[in-house]
Amino acid sequence: MDTTAIGAVLARAPGLNAANLRALLALSDLEQALDPRVVGEADLPPATRAHLMSPDLAALRDDLRWIHTSGAHLIMAGRPGYPRLLEGIPSAPPVLFVLGDAGVLDKPQVAMVGSRNPTAGGRSTALDFAAQLARAGVVITSGLAVGIDGASHEGALTAGGRTIAVCGTGLDEVYPRRHGALADRIRSRGALVSEFPPHTPPRRQHFPRRNRLISGLCAGTLVVEAALESGSLQTARFAARQGRKVFAIPGAINNPLARGCHKLIRSGAQLTDSPAQVLSGLGFSLIGEGLAADRHPVGARSPLDNAYEMLLDALALEPATVDLLAERLGLPGSSVASMLLILELEGRVAPHPGGKYGYLP
């Protein structure tokens, strides 16, 4: 078998996880991973061993047909390309199926999750936060669900940023179906990801597994709106167990969709009301045109290019709004908003009442 076929067999092995696969690969190279002598020597669950020694060849043929037709990538634990953050979580999947740019999985990411039935304000907040974080270079990761997930993907795409959808089905179908066009756009500007082989339908038990991957890929998880029983709180709990930061946006006390966020804040999540707080809480800072973590402390002042110097000059006399600054500089409002976010992180500007920003000497 070639490596793609071996990966397809491994993806369907019951009970196999990333740690098992790394142990198997420690005994031989990937090309020999299904050798009965190697499988027999490895410390594997009985069902896993039985599958690897006698895989379902009809399912394998179907999987390979879809992989080759769709252009999907298979990424295996212990091999180049497997996301470093994900590999460190308990029960990480042995194989990931990816449609789109597999390289985006190792970029700095923030998970954004929330209610499937958000308020208009919650949806607007998700769009705005995702857009601003994406402009700062962060990849927005979510679960392709309706509501806050969809708004988060949409916000990143509208800003020209990158986004990842982690799916609870095989990637041969889009769930929910209404997000077919959105999934196509995500694939073109990021990636669709699943641990489930093709032809895996949506099942209730698959979505908690998806949620642990959403948090596991990311440095932090931001909950926008969530009821007390929301699955988004489950994603936040996975993030906390995985040692990742959890952020929650507060809301009105009479809004049922704010209660989940308030519960998270009482439990130690960081109360968040601006994208800059997410970036600073994660230690993210801009280096050139990309995003890096912990290269220099947030707040440290770095050299600025001409556009940033012009923006600071425009703020030197008095605070101004994004729209006014965009008019003065002849730049799109979205670009000015992104620049202000970066300058706020570096301690050069500060928000003022009325949506204005002011210069900090």
N, C-alpha and C positions, 0 to 999 in steps of 0.2 A: 504493500500500500504506500501511496505517497503521503506527504505530511498533512495535506488537506483531509484525506480520507481518515487518517489516524485521528485528527482533531475531531472529525464528525463522530467517530466511534466514541471517543472520550466524552464528548458533550452529552451523549445519551447514557452514559454509565451511571446506574443508580448508586447513590451514596458517595460518589467521587467528589472531592473538593480540591482546592488549589494545593493544600498541604500534602494530600495523598499523591497528587500528580507530581509535585516536586520530588517526593520520596521515590516515586517510580522512575523519574528521569535521572535521579542520582545513581540508579543501578545500571542505566544504559542510556544511549542517545535516543531521540524521539523515534527514529526509524526502526528501532528494536523494541519500542515500548510495549507492543502487543505480542511479543514473543512469549509463548507459554512458559518458558523457563523463567523469564524476567517477571511475568505476572505472578507466577507461583511463589517467587521469592519475596515479592513486595508485601508489606503489611497493609492489606486491603480488606474491606468488608466482603463477606462471601458473595453477596449479590453483585458487587462491583467486579470481583474476580471472574465470576461466571459470565458476565456480559462481555468483558474484555477478551475472554478466551473463545467466546462464541457469539459475536455480534449479530444483530438482525440485518442480514445483507439486503433485504428488500427495502428496509428503512434507510439504510446507508445509500443505496442507489438513488432513492428519492431525494435525500438530503444533498447529495453531490450534484444532482441535476439542478436543484434550486440554487445552490451556492454558485455554480458556474454561470447560470443564467442571470442571476441577480447582481453578480459582481461583489458578493459579500466577502468580508475578511473574517478569518478565524484567528483569534488571539488566544494563546495558551499560557497558563501560569508557568513560571519558570523559564519562559522564552522571551526574546526581545519583543517589546511592544505592549506587554501586559502592564496595565496602569500600576504605578508603584504604590500609590495610596491604597488602592483596592486590595492589592496583594497582602497587605498587612492586617486585614480584618478577619475575624473568625469565620470559618465556612465560606471563604471566598470561592466563587465558581471556578472550575478548572478551565473552562473555555468560554469565551465571549464571541458572539456573532455581531458583526458590525457592518452597517451600510453607511457609506459616506467616508469621512476622513478619520481613519483609525488613530492618527497622530494626535487628534484633539483630546483624546482620553487622558493624556498625561499633562495637559495644560492646567494652570490654576483654575479651579472651579468653585462656584458657590451653588448649592442646591436651593431652589426656591419652590416651596410647596404650600398648599393651603386648600381651602374649601372647593368642592365641585360646584357649589351654588353660592358664589361670593356676592357681596353687595356691589353696587356700581362703584362705590369708593374703593373697595378692596381690589377690584379688577384694575381700576385706574392706578392704584398704588403699585400693584405687581408690574404693570406695564412700565411705569416710571422707574422703579428700582431696577428692573431688569435692563432697561435701556441704558441707564446711567452706569451700572456695573459693567455692562458689555462695552460701552465706550471707553471705560477705563482699562479694558483688556481682559476682563474676567469672562470665562466661559460659564454660561447659565445652564444648569443641569436640572431637569425635572422629569415628570413621568407621563407626559403627553395626555393626561386626563383633561376633561373639560374643566372650566373654572380657572383657578389660580395657575395651575400647571400650564394650560394653553396660553394664558395671558403672559406668563413669564417667558415662554418660548417666543411669543409674538413680539414682546418688548425687545428682546435681544436681536431678533431678526430685523425689526424696523430700524434699530440703531446701527445696522450693518455689522453686528457682532456675531459671535459664535454661540451655538447652543447644542446640547445633547439631550436626547429623549431616551430614557431607560424604559423599556417596554416589558409588560407582564405577559406577553404572548410571543410566539415565533415571529420573526420579522417578515415572513411571507404575507402577513396580513396586518392591517392597521386597526388598532383598537383605542378609542372608539372610531367607528368608520367615518364619522363626520370630520375627523381630523386628517383625512387622507391628503388633502392639499397641503396642510401644515406639515405633515410628515415629509412630503417631497421637498419642501423648502428647508426643513431642518437637515435633511440629508445633503442638500447642496451647500449648506453653510455650517456643517458640523457633523453629527452622527446620530444614527439610530442604533441602540445597543440592546442586546438581550442575552441572557444565559440560556434561554429556551430554544431548542432546535426548531426548525420550520415545522409547520402544521401543528404547533402547540396552541390550543384555543385558550381564550380567557377563562381562567378558573379563579375562584375566590382565594384559594391558598397561594396563588402565584404572586399576588400583589404585595403581601408582606415581604416576600423574597425580593421583589423588585425594589421595594423601599429601602432595604438594607444596602442595595447597590447604589441607589441615588445618594445616600449619605456617605457610603464608603468611597465613592469617587471624589468626594469634595472635601475641601479644607473646613467648610462650615455649612450649616443649614439655616436658612432664613424661612420662618413661618410667617405668612402674610395675614391670613385670616383662617381661623379654625374653630369649630365647635368642640365641646369637651370630648366627644366620642370620635373625632376626626381621625382618619388614617394618617394625616399629617403629623399628629402627635407621636404616632408610631415611628415615623421617619426621624423625628427629633430625638426620640429615645434611642434609636439605633445610633444616631450621630453621637450622643453623649456616651454610650457604651464603647463606641469606637475611638473615643478620645478627641472628638472633633467639637468645634465651637457651635453653639446653638444661639440663634438670634430670633427675636420675636417682636413684631410690630404691635403696639398696644392699640386699643380702640375704645369706643364708648362703652360705659359699664352696662348700658341696656341693650347692647348688640350681642346676641347669642354667639355670633361668629368671632367675637373678640375674647370669649371666655377661655378658649383653648390657649390662646396666646398669653393671656394673663396667668393661667396656670403654669405655663412654661416659665414665665418671668419669676413667679414665686418660687419655682424649683431651681432657679439659678441661670436661666437663659438671659442673655444680654438684651435689655430693652433697647430697641432700635427705632429711630425715626428719620434716619438719613442713610443713603448708600455709603457716605464717607465713614460712618461708624462701623459698617460691615468691613470695609477695606482696612481700616485701622485696627479693628478687633482681630483681624486675621494676619496682621503684619505684612499686608501686601503693599507694594509700592511700585511705581512705574520706573522701568529702566529702558531708555530709548523708546521704542514703539511697542514693546511688549510688557508683560506683567511678571514680576518676580516676587518671591517671598523671602523675607528676612535678609535681603541684600544690604539694605541700610535702614535704620529705624525710621518709621513713619514720623514725620515732623522734621527730619533732617533736610536742610536746604541744598538743592542741587542746581547746577547751572541751567538756565532757561534759554529756550530758543526765542527768536524775534517775536513770534505771535504771542507768547506768554508775556514777554516784556511789554508789548503794546497793550495787552489786557491790563497789566498792573498799572501802567501809565494812565489808562483810562479811568482807573479806580482811585488814582492818587488824590484827586480833588474832593470827591464826595462819593458815597455809596450809590450803586446803580443796579437796576434790574438786568436780567439776562437779555430781555428784548432790547433795552436801550444800548447795552454793550454790543449786541450783535449789529445794531444799526450803526453805531460809531465805528466799529471795526470792519464792517462789510463782510461778516462771517455768518454762517448758519447758526441759528439759536442753539441747535443740538451740539455743535462744536464748542460754543462758548460755555454751555452747561457742563460739558465734559472737562473743559480746561479749568473751570472754577472748582469742580470736584477735586481735581488733582492739586490745585493750589491750596484748597482748604486742608487737604491731607498734609501738605508740607508747611502749614502754618503761615501762609502768606496772605490769605484772605479769610474773612469770617462772615457768616450769614447775619443779616440785619433784618429788623421787622419790615414787613411789606414786600417780601421776596427779593430784597436787595442784598448785595454783597459789598463789603468794604475792605480796603487795603489794610494789612497789618505790617507796620514798618519793622 
